[in-house]
Amino acid sequence: MLSGDMEKLYPSAKTLVKDCVASRLHAKDATLYNFSDEAQECAQNYMGWADLASNPPYPLHEIQNFADSIIAQGLKSVVLIGQGGSTQAPMTITKYHKPDSSLVQFRTLDSDSPVRVRGILSEIDPRTTLFIVSSKSGGTIEPRLALRAVRDALAGQITNEELVQHLVAITDPGSKLEQQAREEGWAAVFSGEPTVGGRFSALSVFGLLPAALVGINLEEFMAHALEAERACSEDAIDNPAIGLAAFLYDNYLQGRNKFSFLTQKRGRVLGLWIEQLVAESVGKNGQGILPNIEIDTLLLKKDPGDRSVIMYQTKNDLWDERHNFEMSLSYIDPTIPRAAFKIESVYELPEHFIMWEYAIAMCGYLMKVCPFDQPDVASAKACVLDILRDGQPEPDYVQDFIDDVHMGQVEVRQAPCFKDCTDVRASLRALLGSIQPGDFFALNAFLPFTGEGRREALESIRHGVAEKFRMVSCLEVGPRYLHSTGQLQKGGPNCGVFLILSADELKDIPLKEEAESLGSLAKAQASGDLVTLAGRGRRCVHLHLPDNSGVTLRALAEVVCDILEELPQA
């Protein structure tokens, strides 16, 4: 069962108990958020997550029976096509479970990258693969166009009549996706619960069908969830969700508006789910708490004053790796507030989903922020659609990339505060030179993260900034982050510094409608991100590179590292 280790009881825990917030959440009492009519109305429509364990809207046995029957027919792999909340929990569940089961290979396609699409399709046989198209609204552009690209790519391997028997939809009732699936005769349609928002949908059919398909027993899985729901809905000081909410909120009041998430490799995928839940739920109205995933603990050997630490122990049978993690934790400044949790098996994941969901809903109550909407995500989506319709905004300038090695042309778009910069080095120097204590840096990359040298180059930029300024530095995967931290970046406090990257594709995947290609969709999303961030007064620069090869990204990393050496400490 849930257990956590915190150094002290935080004062707002008593407020949460006194105001009966836990039990009112479980009762779906929207008046918790009556600080505005809009917040209360939103809560009224999106509190169905609070009792998913005790009152599952979709029969577990139907999900389990479908999964068992498909596996019995020779299922070898599953490809989940989706975005944001529809994919993050399934990715967490299936990746965490992967070391314990090789029954079915599970892959998530939430990328615009042709490299990623081709990579996934090269690894599967469509005749032994189930394709799940997961979209709550049924209208999200990324999964819609990704499905179109997949169908076109498989046209020479399998007939459309055969392929539709390998397609499954998870979507809310009445959506366009449901209509399409039924008209085309897909293998199955699973209806989501309209009162459960995407990032709170881990224990709905959106998360449960993928879990069952990789061999997880849903009855046992949800038994853990039920126990956690009972604990987290109790108005008691030892309620683990109350303890976590108080830890986050009271440290937030002390200026610690970020937390470092520390875990072994297996647990990092849980960190990505937490990142979306926290950033998108409370990152608005000029407020926000930013999770920082995958950091070097040596950056915390001296308290920076703007963050706390959350540590997760995960199952690991290798003594050396356990000891290595424990050693890394020993270097953290003991004055940094910390909370510690533990997960032994995938069947304990539901407990932590519920604890975090209740805790973040409680943080919304304390911060007077509606945790169930995402207004700035919606505005960024609208901007992208405008660009796809009207064309790309003109770059501020174009130049050869880079220095004395000509790799092609780079297009540069930047916030008005950098309007006097007319070359790449000047723009990057101005961007990085604007960093102040308490800021965070985000590298928002619409690039493939696979292939030799790509991720390594991006990580060297992220870590270089973190080490230079002793600051929170995030590497965000586009377009995924648009549906998570993108909300906080635009709607939270104006303390972010953003370098947005996209690139021409050497072998793009053409599309017949809405966008010319997957590459043009990614470029539109990167440009839309720049436009939306700049419109909110954020410090941001968008570089559209001539290609996404490892050598091009390494060249950029070298330029950034040179500039960092030249800059004074913040």
C-alpha positions in Angstrom: 0.0 0.0 0.0 1.0 3.6 -0.4 3.7 4.8 1.8 5.7 8.0 1.8 8.5 9.5 3.8 8.4 13.3 4.5 10.6 15.1 6.9 7.7 17.0 8.5 4.0 17.7 8.5 3.2 20.7 6.3 0.7 23.3 7.6 -1.8 23.2 4.6 -2.4 19.5 5.4 -4.5 20.7 8.3 -6.5 23.0 6.0 -7.2 20.2 3.6 -8.5 18.0 6.5 -10.5 20.8 8.1 -12.2 21.7 4.7 -12.9 18.0 4.0 -11.3 18.4 0.6 -10.5 14.7 0.1 -14.1 13.5 0.7 -15.6 16.3 -1.3 -13.3 15.4 -4.2 -14.5 11.8 -4.0 -18.1 13.0 -3.9 -17.4 15.2 -7.0 -18.3 18.3 -5.2 -17.5 21.1 -7.7 -18.1 23.8 -5.2 -14.6 23.2 -4.1 -13.6 25.4 -7.0 -16.2 28.1 -6.5 -13.6 30.8 -6.6 -14.9 31.5 -10.1 -18.0 30.5 -12.1 -15.8 29.1 -14.9 -13.7 27.0 -12.6 -16.8 25.5 -10.8 -18.5 24.7 -14.1 -15.3 23.0 -15.5 -15.0 21.0 -12.3 -18.7 20.0 -12.5 -17.9 18.5 -16.0 -14.6 16.8 -15.2 -14.5 15.1 -11.8 -15.4 11.6 -13.1 -11.8 10.5 -12.3 -12.3 10.6 -8.5 -14.1 7.2 -8.3 -12.8 5.3 -11.3 -11.7 2.5 -9.0 -14.9 2.1 -7.0 -17.2 2.9 -9.9 -15.5 1.9 -13.2 -17.6 3.3 -16.1 -16.4 0.5 -18.5 -16.8 -3.2 -17.3 -13.3 -4.6 -16.5 -14.2 -8.1 -17.7 -15.1 -6.8 -21.2 -11.7 -5.1 -21.5 -9.9 -8.1 -20.1 -11.8 -10.6 -22.4 -11.1 -8.5 -25.5 -7.4 -8.4 -24.7 -7.2 -12.1 -23.9 -8.9 -13.0 -27.1 -6.6 -10.9 -29.2 -3.5 -12.3 -27.5 -4.9 -15.8 -28.1 -5.2 -15.0 -31.8 -1.4 -14.5 -32.0 -1.0 -10.8 -31.2 2.7 -9.9 -31.2 2.7 -6.1 -31.0 0.6 -3.1 -30.2 1.0 0.4 -31.6 -0.8 3.1 -29.7 -1.5 6.2 -31.8 -2.4 9.2 -29.7 -1.2 12.3 -28.0 -1.0 13.9 -24.5 -3.2 12.3 -21.8 -4.4 9.5 -24.1 -0.8 8.1 -24.4 1.1 9.2 -21.3 -0.4 6.8 -18.8 -0.4 3.8 -21.2 3.3 4.5 -21.9 4.0 4.6 -18.2 2.2 1.4 -17.5 3.6 -0.6 -20.4 7.2 0.6 -20.1 7.2 0.0 -16.4 5.9 -3.5 -17.0 8.3 -4.3 -19.9 11.1 -5.8 -17.9 8.7 -8.3 -16.3 6.9 -9.4 -19.6 7.8 -9.9 -23.2 4.4 -11.3 -24.2 3.5 -8.4 -26.4 5.7 -5.5 -27.6 4.0 -2.2 -27.0 5.0 1.0 -28.9 3.6 4.5 -28.6 3.4 6.7 -31.7 2.9 10.3 -30.3 5.4 11.9 -32.6 5.2 13.8 -35.9 8.7 12.6 -36.9 8.9 10.6 -40.1 12.0 8.9 -38.5 9.9 7.7 -35.6 7.0 6.5 -37.9 9.4 4.6 -40.2 11.2 3.1 -37.2 8.1 1.8 -35.6 6.7 0.3 -38.8 10.0 -1.4 -39.6 9.7 -3.3 -36.4 6.2 -4.8 -36.7 4.2 -7.1 -38.9 0.8 -5.5 -39.5 -0.9 -8.9 -39.5 0.1 -9.6 -35.9 -0.2 -6.0 -34.7 -3.1 -4.2 -33.1 -3.3 -0.4 -33.8 -5.1 1.5 -31.1 -6.1 5.0 -32.0 -6.7 6.8 -28.8 -8.2 10.3 -28.7 -10.8 11.6 -26.2 -12.2 14.2 -28.5 -11.6 12.2 -31.6 -10.4 15.3 -33.4 -6.8 15.8 -32.2 -4.7 16.6 -35.2 -1.6 14.5 -34.4 -3.2 11.1 -34.1 -5.5 11.8 -37.0 -2.6 12.5 -39.4 -0.4 9.8 -37.9 -3.1 7.2 -38.6 -3.3 8.5 -42.2 0.5 8.2 -42.6 0.5 4.7 -41.1 -2.3 3.5 -43.4 -0.6 4.9 -46.5 2.7 3.3 -45.5 1.1 -0.1 -44.9 -0.9 0.0 -48.1 1.6 -2.3 -50.0 1.7 -4.8 -47.2 -1.9 -5.4 -46.2 -5.2 -4.5 -47.8 -7.4 -1.9 -46.2 -10.1 -4.6 -45.6 -7.5 -6.6 -43.6 -6.1 -3.5 -41.8 -9.4 -2.3 -40.4 -9.6 -5.6 -38.5 -6.5 -4.6 -36.7 -7.8 -1.1 -35.7 -9.3 -0.2 -32.4 -10.6 3.1 -31.3 -10.7 4.5 -27.7 -12.7 7.8 -27.7 -15.6 9.6 -26.1 -19.1 8.7 -27.3 -20.3 10.6 -30.4 -16.8 11.7 -31.6 -15.8 11.7 -35.2 -13.3 8.9 -34.5 -16.1 6.7 -33.2 -18.1 7.5 -36.3 -15.2 6.7 -38.6 -14.4 3.4 -36.7 -18.0 2.2 -36.9 -18.4 3.2 -40.6 -15.2 1.4 -41.6 -15.9 -1.7 -39.4 -12.9 -1.5 -37.0 -12.2 -4.4 -34.7 -13.6 -2.6 -31.7 -14.6 0.7 -30.3 -14.2 1.4 -26.6 -16.1 4.4 -25.2 -14.3 6.8 -22.8 -16.1 8.5 -19.9 -16.8 12.1 -20.9 -16.4 13.4 -17.3 -12.8 12.2 -17.2 -10.2 14.5 -18.7 -7.2 13.1 -20.6 -4.5 13.6 -18.0 -6.8 12.1 -15.3 -7.6 9.0 -17.4 -4.9 6.6 -16.3 -7.4 4.2 -14.7 -10.1 4.6 -17.4 -10.3 2.4 -20.5 -7.6 4.7 -22.0 -5.0 3.1 -19.6 -6.7 -0.2 -18.9 -6.9 -1.6 -22.4 -3.1 -1.2 -23.0 -2.5 -2.6 -19.6 -4.5 -5.7 -20.3 -2.8 -6.2 -23.7 0.6 -6.5 -22.2 -0.5 -9.1 -19.8 -1.6 -7.2 -16.7 -4.5 -8.7 -14.7 -7.0 -5.9 -14.5 -8.8 -7.3 -11.4 -5.6 -7.3 -9.4 -4.5 -3.9 -10.9 -7.7 -2.2 -9.9 -7.8 -3.8 -6.5 -4.7 -1.8 -5.6 -6.5 1.3 -7.1 -9.5 0.7 -4.9 -7.4 0.6 -1.8 -5.7 3.8 -2.7 -8.9 5.5 -3.6 -10.3 4.7 -0.1 -7.1 6.1 1.6 -6.9 9.2 -0.6 -10.5 10.2 -0.1 -10.4 10.1 3.7 -10.2 13.4 5.6 -7.3 12.4 7.7 -3.9 13.8 8.4 -2.2 10.6 7.3 -4.0 10.6 3.9 -1.0 10.2 1.5 -2.5 12.6 -1.1 -3.0 15.3 1.5 0.6 14.8 2.6 1.8 15.2 -1.0 -0.4 18.2 -1.8 0.7 20.0 1.4 4.4 19.2 0.6 4.0 20.7 -2.9 1.9 23.7 -2.0 3.7 24.8 1.2 7.0 24.6 -0.6 5.5 26.5 -3.5 4.6 29.3 -1.0 8.2 29.4 0.1 9.3 30.1 -3.5 10.1 26.5 -4.3 7.9 26.4 -7.5 9.8 23.5 -9.1 10.6 20.0 -7.9 13.4 17.6 -9.0 12.0 14.1 -9.7 14.7 11.6 -8.9 14.4 7.9 -9.6 16.2 5.0 -11.3 15.8 4.5 -15.0 12.7 2.3 -14.7 10.8 5.0 -12.8 11.5 7.9 -15.2 8.4 7.0 -17.3 6.3 7.7 -14.2 8.0 11.0 -14.0 6.8 11.9 -17.5 3.2 11.1 -16.4 3.6 13.2 -13.3 5.1 16.0 -15.4 2.0 16.3 -17.5 -0.4 16.0 -14.6 1.3 18.7 -12.5 2.3 21.2 -15.1 -0.9 21.1 -17.1 -3.2 21.1 -14.1 -1.8 24.0 -12.0 0.3 25.9 -14.6 -2.1 28.7 -15.4 -3.2 32.2 -14.3 0.4 33.2 -13.7 1.0 30.3 -11.2 2.5 26.9 -11.6 4.7 24.1 -10.2 7.3 22.7 -12.6 8.5 19.1 -12.4 12.1 18.6 -13.5 12.7 15.0 -14.8 16.1 13.3 -15.3 18.6 15.6 -13.5 22.1 15.2 -12.2 22.0 15.2 -8.4 25.3 17.0 -8.3 23.4 20.1 -9.4 21.6 19.9 -6.0 24.7 19.6 -3.8 24.0 23.2 -2.8 20.4 24.3 -2.2 19.3 26.6 -5.1 16.3 27.8 -3.1 13.7 27.4 -5.8 12.9 23.7 -5.7 12.2 20.6 -3.6 13.0 17.0 -4.3 10.7 14.0 -4.9 12.5 10.6 -4.9 11.1 7.3 -6.1 12.6 3.9 -5.3 11.7 1.3 -7.9 12.2 -2.4 -8.2 15.8 -3.2 -9.2 17.4 -6.6 -8.7 20.9 -5.3 -9.6 22.8 -4.4 -6.4 25.2 -2.1 -8.4 22.4 0.0 -9.8 20.6 0.3 -6.5 23.8 1.4 -4.8 24.6 3.8 -7.6 21.3 5.5 -7.1 21.6 5.6 -3.3 25.1 7.2 -3.7 23.7 9.9 -6.1 21.1 10.8 -3.5 23.8 11.3 -0.8 25.1 14.4 -2.5 21.9 16.4 -2.2 22.0 19.3 0.1 20.1 18.2 3.2 18.4 21.6 3.5 16.3 20.9 0.3 12.9 19.6 1.3 12.3 16.1 0.1 9.6 13.4 -0.1 10.3 9.8 -0.9 8.1 7.0 -2.3 8.5 3.4 -3.4 7.1 1.2 -6.1 7.8 -2.5 -6.1 5.7 -3.8 -9.0 3.5 -2.5 -11.8 0.4 -3.4 -9.7 1.3 -0.6 -7.3 1.3 2.0 -10.1 -2.5 2.6 -9.7 -1.9 3.6 -6.1 0.4 6.4 -7.2 -1.8 7.5 -10.1 -4.6 8.0 -7.6 -2.4 9.7 -4.9 -1.0 12.2 -7.5 -4.4 12.9 -9.0 -6.0 13.6 -5.7 -3.0 15.6 -4.6 -2.9 17.8 -7.7 -6.7 18.4 -7.4 -6.0 19.5 -3.8 -3.2 21.8 -5.0 -5.7 23.4 -7.4 -8.0 24.1 -4.4 -5.2 25.6 -2.4 -3.9 27.7 -5.3 -7.4 28.7 -6.5 -6.6 27.3 -9.9 -9.0 25.0 -11.8 -6.9 21.8 -12.3 -9.2 20.4 -15.1 -8.8 22.8 -18.0 -5.9 23.7 -20.3 -6.7 27.1 -21.9 -3.3 27.8 -23.2 -3.0 24.3 -24.8 -6.2 25.1 -26.7 -4.9 28.5 -27.9 -1.6 27.0 -29.1 -3.6 24.3 -31.1 -5.7 27.1 -32.7 -2.5 28.9 -33.7 -1.1 25.8 -35.4 -4.3 25.3 -37.4 -4.0 29.0 -38.6 -0.5 28.4 -39.8 -1.4 25.2 -41.6 -4.2 27.1 -43.3 -2.4 30.4 -44.0 1.2 29.4 -44.2 4.3 29.8 -42.1 5.1 33.2 -40.6 8.1 34.8 -42.3 11.4 34.2 -40.4 13.1 37.1 -38.8 16.1 36.1 -40.8 17.8 33.2 -42.6 21.5 32.4 -42.5 24.0 29.7 -43.4 24.3 27.1 -40.7 26.8 27.3 -39.1 30.1 29.3 -39.0 32.7 28.0 -41.5 30.9 24.6 -42.1 28.0 25.2 -44.5 25.3 22.7 -43.7 22.4 24.5 -45.3 20.0 27.3 -44.3 18.6 27.9 -40.8 15.4 29.9 -40.4 15.2 32.0 -37.2 12.0 33.3 -35.5 12.3 35.0 -32.2 10.4 37.0 -29.6 10.2 40.8 -30.0 12.6 41.3 -27.1 15.4 39.8 -29.4 14.4 41.8 -32.5 17.8 43.4 -32.8 19.6 40.0 -33.2 20.4 39.2 -36.8 22.6 36.1 -36.6 22.3 32.7 -34.8 25.0 33.3 -32.3 23.6 36.7 -31.3 20.1 35.3 -30.9 21.3 32.4 -28.8 23.6 34.7 -26.7 20.7 37.1 -26.0 18.4 34.2 -25.1 20.8 32.5 -22.8 22.1 35.8 -21.5 18.5 36.7 -20.3 18.5 33.9 -17.7 18.1 35.2 -14.2 18.0 33.3 -10.8 14.8 31.4 -10.4 14.2 31.0 -14.1 14.0 27.7 -15.9 15.2 26.7 -19.3 13.3 24.4 -21.8 14.6 22.9 -25.0 11.4 22.3 -26.9 12.5 19.9 -29.7 10.3 18.8 -32.6 12.9 16.2 -33.6 13.5 12.5 -33.6 15.2 11.4 -30.4 16.5 8.1 -31.9 19.5 7.6 -34.1 23.2 8.2 -33.5 24.1 11.4 -31.9 20.7 13.1 -31.8 19.6 12.8 -28.2 23.2 13.1 -27.0 23.5 16.5 -28.7 20.2 17.7 -27.2 21.2 16.5 -23.7 24.5 18.3 -23.9 22.6 21.6 -24.5 20.2 20.9 -21.6 22.9 19.8 -19.2 25.2 22.6 -20.3 22.6 25.3 -19.4 21.8 23.5 -16.1 25.4 23.4 -15.0 26.3 26.9 -16.1 23.4 28.5 -14.2 22.6 25.9 -11.6 19.1 26.0 -12.8 16.2 23.7 -13.8 16.7 22.7 -17.4 14.2 20.6 -19.3 14.4 18.7 -22.5 10.8 18.5 -23.9 9.7 16.2 -26.7 7.5 17.9 -29.4 4.7 17.7 -30.0 4.1 15.8 -26.7 5.0 18.7 -24.4 2.5 21.0 -26.1 -0.2 18.9 -24.2 1.6 19.0 -20.9 4.3 21.5 -19.9 3.3 23.6 -22.8 0.4 24.8 -20.6 2.7 25.9 -17.8 5.1 27.5 -20.2 2.4 29.8 -21.6 0.0 30.1 -18.6 2.4 29.9 -15.6 4.8 32.5 -14.2 6.9 34.3 -16.7 10.2 32.7 -15.6 10.9 30.4 -18.6 13.5 30.7 -21.3 12.7 28.7 -24.4 14.8 27.4 -27.3 12.5 25.7 -29.9 14.0 23.4 -32.5 12.6 21.9 -35.6 14.2 20.7 -38.9 13.6 19.9 -42.5 13.2 16.2 -43.1 15.6 14.4 -45.4 12.8 11.9 -46.3 9.4 13.4 -45.3 6.1 11.6 -45.3 3.5 13.4 -47.5 -0.1 13.8 -46.4 -3.1 14.3 -48.6 -5.1 16.7 -46.3 -4.7 19.3 -43.6 -0.9 19.4 -43.8 1.5 18.8 -46.7 3.5 16.3 -44.7 4.4 15.2 -41.2 7.4 17.4 -41.3 5.3 20.5 -42.2 3.0 19.7 -39.3 6.0 19.6 -36.9 7.3 22.9 -38.3 3.8 24.5 -37.9 3.7 23.3 -34.3 7.1 24.7 -33.6 6.3 28.0 -35.2 2.9 28.1 -33.4 4.7 27.5 -30.1 7.0 30.5 -30.8 4.0 32.7 -31.7 2.0 31.8 -28.7 4.9 32.1 -26.2 6.0 35.4 -27.7 2.5 36.7 -27.5 2.6 36.1 -23.8 5.8 38.0 -23.4 8.1 34.9 -23.0 11.7 34.9 -24.0 12.0 32.4 -26.9 13.9 31.7 -30.1 12.9 29.1 -32.8 15.6 27.6 -35.0 14.3 25.6 -38.0 17.4 23.6 -38.9 18.4 22.4 -42.4 18.1 18.8 -41.3 17.8 16.7 -38.1 21.0 14.6 -38.5 23.2 13.9 -35.5 26.1 16.0 -36.9 23.8 19.0 -37.4 22.6 18.8 -33.9 26.1 18.4 -32.6 27.2 21.5 -34.5 24.4 23.4 -32.8 25.4 22.0 -29.4 28.9 23.2 -29.9 27.7 26.7 -30.6 25.6 26.7 -27.5 28.4 25.4 -25.3 30.8 28.1 -26.7 28.3 30.8 -25.8 27.8 29.3 -22.3 31.5 29.6 -21.7 31.4 33.2 -22.7 28.5 34.2 -20.5 28.9 35.2 -16.8 27.1 33.2 -14.1 23.5 34.3 -13.5 
